[in-house]
Amino acid sequence: MEKTIDDTRASKMQPANDPNKNYKALVETGYDRCADAYHKARRDDPHPELALLTDRLADGAAILDIGCGAGVPIARSLARQFAVTGVDISAEMIARARANVPGGTFIHGDIMAADFSPKQFAAVTAFYSIFHLPREEHEPLLRRIADWLKPGGYLLATLSAKSEAPYTEDDFFGTTMYWSHHGLDWYRQMLIAAGFELLTTKEIGHGYGEEYHGLSEKHPLVFARLST
């Protein structure tokens, strides 16, 4: 019987349930180690769905990019028109972002430890990043995002289609990586509970460039607006 993509992934997944292991540190060191390979694999241009956000914002609007990585393509594209602040847990990725997007502000750290003022941002983006946080932190993060946004502010984020227990894979661009996430229905409910109106839900790919030959992936992209 031919193996499906899900079969291939499942064969590489290991439960991430060791109470003595720091999985955030694993994400940090993992991206530090694979920063070059990961950055080279990323597509150079942002998904066209970024226009859902940019078409609604005034020039110079403040945007927070969660899990900004090396700043390409999201932060770099946004910085051409807006005031971008990026946060990433990987010091190596942040160093690259500062070089790639000199007009942005980039912070090395855990987004759950970030200290932003209420109503500081007109929008928040989070592409391929929230699922690297332990899923028990996802609801608090959505509420923090709601607090950081101005009334009527926007969230554009890739989430997960189905719920999976936390796991690691040992072949993520040559390093071990951690994932943890709920399903899309859960995120929709938590966004509404945090005060968001869901505007659009679409499916997008993995965000890698044409030279990437790994498994194909699909991710739900949610565009939401905070109530005024």
C-alpha positions as CSV (number, residue, x, y, z in Angstrom):
1,M,0.0,0.0,0.0
2,E,1.3,3.4,-0.9
3,K,2.2,5.7,2.0
4,T,0.4,9.0,2.4
5,I,2.0,12.2,3.5
6,D,0.4,11.7,6.9
7,D,1.8,8.2,7.1
8,T,5.3,9.5,6.4
9,R,5.0,12.2,9.0
10,A,3.6,9.9,11.6
11,S,6.5,7.5,11.2
12,K,8.9,10.3,12.1
13,M,7.0,11.8,15.1
14,Q,7.9,11.1,18.7
15,P,5.7,12.1,21.7
16,A,6.9,15.2,23.4
17,N,5.8,14.4,26.9
18,D,8.9,14.4,29.1
19,P,8.2,16.7,32.0
20,N,11.9,17.3,32.6
21,K,12.6,18.4,29.0
22,N,12.5,22.1,28.0
23,Y,10.8,22.0,24.6
24,K,11.0,25.7,24.1
25,A,14.8,25.5,24.4
26,L,14.6,22.7,21.8
27,V,12.8,25.1,19.4
28,E,15.4,27.8,20.2
29,T,18.5,25.7,19.6
30,G,16.8,23.9,16.7
31,Y,16.2,27.1,14.7
32,D,19.7,28.4,15.7
33,R,21.2,25.3,14.2
34,C,19.1,25.1,11.0
35,A,18.8,28.9,10.4
36,D,20.8,28.9,7.2
37,A,19.1,25.9,5.6
38,Y,15.6,27.0,6.7
39,H,16.1,30.6,5.5
40,K,17.4,29.4,2.1
41,A,14.3,27.1,1.7
42,R,11.8,29.9,2.4
43,R,10.0,31.5,-0.5
44,D,11.3,35.0,-1.2
45,D,7.9,36.6,-1.8
46,P,5.1,36.6,0.8
47,H,1.8,34.7,0.2
48,P,-0.6,36.9,-1.7
49,E,-3.0,36.6,1.2
50,L,-0.9,39.1,3.0
51,A,-2.8,41.7,1.1
52,L,-5.9,40.8,3.2
53,L,-4.1,42.8,5.9
54,T,-2.0,45.4,4.0
55,D,-4.9,46.6,2.0
56,R,-6.7,47.6,5.2
57,L,-3.9,49.5,7.0
58,A,-2.7,53.0,6.8
59,D,0.9,53.7,5.9
60,G,3.2,53.6,8.9
61,A,0.8,51.4,11.0
62,A,2.5,49.4,13.8
63,I,2.6,45.6,13.1
64,L,3.9,42.8,15.3
65,D,5.3,39.7,13.6
66,I,5.3,36.7,15.9
67,G,7.9,34.1,15.0
68,C,9.5,36.5,12.4
69,G,12.4,34.1,11.7
70,A,15.0,35.7,9.4
71,G,12.5,38.4,8.4
72,V,11.9,37.1,4.9
73,P,9.5,37.3,3.4
74,I,6.8,38.6,5.8
75,A,8.6,41.3,7.9
76,R,10.7,42.5,4.9
77,S,7.5,43.0,2.8
78,L,5.6,44.7,5.6
79,A,8.6,47.0,6.5
80,R,8.3,48.7,3.1
81,Q,5.1,50.3,4.2
82,F,4.6,49.8,7.9
83,A,6.5,50.0,11.3
84,V,7.3,46.3,12.0
85,T,8.4,44.7,15.2
86,G,9.5,41.1,15.0
87,V,9.9,38.6,17.9
88,D,11.6,35.2,17.6
89,I,12.9,32.7,20.1
90,S,16.0,32.0,18.0
91,A,18.9,34.4,18.4
92,E,20.4,33.4,15.1
93,M,17.2,34.1,13.3
94,I,16.9,37.5,14.9
95,A,20.4,38.4,13.9
96,R,19.5,37.5,10.3
97,A,16.3,39.5,10.5
98,R,18.2,42.6,11.6
99,A,20.5,42.2,8.6
100,N,17.7,41.4,6.1
101,V,15.2,44.1,7.3
102,P,17.3,47.1,8.7
103,G,14.1,49.2,8.9
104,G,12.4,46.8,11.4
105,T,12.7,46.3,15.1
106,F,13.6,42.8,16.2
107,I,13.5,41.2,19.6
108,H,15.0,37.9,20.7
109,G,12.8,36.1,23.1
110,D,9.8,34.0,24.0
111,I,6.6,35.8,22.8
112,M,4.9,34.7,26.1
113,A,7.5,36.8,28.0
114,A,7.1,39.8,25.7
115,D,6.1,43.1,27.3
116,F,4.1,45.3,24.9
117,S,1.7,48.1,25.8
118,P,-2.0,47.6,25.5
119,K,-3.4,48.8,22.1
120,Q,0.1,49.2,20.7
121,F,-0.4,47.5,17.3
122,A,-2.7,47.9,14.4
123,A,-2.1,44.3,13.4
124,V,-0.4,41.1,14.4
125,T,1.0,38.4,12.0
126,A,2.0,34.9,12.9
127,F,3.1,32.6,10.1
128,Y,4.1,29.1,10.9
129,S,5.0,29.9,14.5
130,I,2.2,29.4,17.0
131,F,2.4,25.7,16.7
132,H,5.9,25.8,18.2
133,L,4.5,26.9,21.5
134,P,3.1,24.4,24.0
135,R,-0.6,24.3,23.2
136,E,-1.6,25.1,26.7
137,E,-0.2,28.6,26.0
138,H,-2.2,29.2,22.8
139,E,-5.3,30.5,24.5
140,P,-3.3,32.9,26.7
141,L,-1.4,34.0,23.6
142,L,-4.5,34.9,21.7
143,R,-5.7,36.9,24.7
144,R,-2.4,38.7,24.9
145,I,-2.6,39.5,21.2
146,A,-6.1,40.9,21.7
147,D,-4.7,43.1,24.5
148,W,-1.8,44.4,22.3
149,L,-4.1,45.3,19.4
150,K,-5.9,48.5,19.0
151,P,-9.7,48.2,18.8
152,G,-10.5,47.1,15.2
153,G,-7.0,45.7,14.8
154,Y,-6.3,42.6,12.8
155,L,-4.7,39.2,13.3
156,L,-3.4,37.2,10.3
157,A,-2.1,33.8,11.4
158,T,-1.5,30.3,10.2
159,L,-3.0,27.8,12.6
160,S,-3.5,24.0,12.5
161,A,-6.3,22.0,11.0
162,K,-6.5,19.2,13.5
163,S,-5.5,18.6,17.1
164,E,-2.4,16.6,17.8
165,A,-0.6,15.8,21.0
166,P,2.8,17.5,21.4
167,Y,5.5,15.8,19.3
168,T,9.0,16.2,17.9
169,E,10.6,15.3,14.6
170,D,14.3,14.7,14.3
171,D,14.7,15.6,10.6
172,F,13.7,19.2,10.4
173,F,16.4,20.7,8.2
174,G,18.9,18.5,10.0
175,T,17.8,19.2,13.6
176,T,15.1,18.2,16.0
177,M,11.9,20.4,16.2
178,Y,8.9,20.5,18.4
179,W,5.2,21.0,17.5
180,S,2.0,21.3,19.7
181,H,-1.4,22.5,18.6
182,H,-5.1,22.3,18.7
183,G,-7.6,21.9,15.8
184,L,-9.1,24.7,13.8
185,D,-12.5,24.6,15.4
186,W,-10.8,25.2,18.8
187,Y,-8.9,28.2,17.5
188,R,-12.1,29.7,16.1
189,Q,-13.8,29.4,19.4
190,M,-10.9,30.9,21.4
191,L,-10.6,33.8,18.9
192,I,-14.2,34.6,19.4
193,A,-13.9,34.3,23.1
194,A,-10.9,36.7,23.0
195,G,-13.0,39.3,21.2
196,F,-12.3,38.6,17.6
197,E,-14.6,38.5,14.6
198,L,-13.5,35.9,12.0
199,L,-13.3,37.5,8.6
200,T,-11.7,34.9,6.4
201,T,-10.3,31.4,6.6
202,K,-8.2,30.0,3.7
203,E,-5.8,27.2,3.1
204,I,-2.2,28.0,2.2
205,G,0.9,25.9,1.6
206,H,4.1,25.5,3.6
207,G,5.7,28.7,2.6
208,Y,8.9,27.2,1.1
209,G,10.3,28.2,-2.3
210,E,10.3,26.2,-5.6
211,E,13.6,24.5,-4.8
212,Y,12.1,22.9,-1.7
213,H,11.5,19.2,-2.3
214,G,10.0,18.1,1.0
215,L,6.5,16.9,1.7
216,S,3.7,19.1,0.7
217,E,1.7,20.8,3.5
218,K,-1.5,22.7,3.9
219,H,-2.2,25.2,6.8
220,P,-5.3,27.1,7.6
221,L,-4.8,30.8,7.5
222,V,-7.2,32.8,9.7
223,F,-7.8,36.6,9.2
224,A,-9.7,38.1,12.2
225,R,-10.5,41.6,13.5
226,L,-10.7,42.6,17.1
227,S,-14.0,44.1,18.1
228,T,-14.1,47.9,18.5
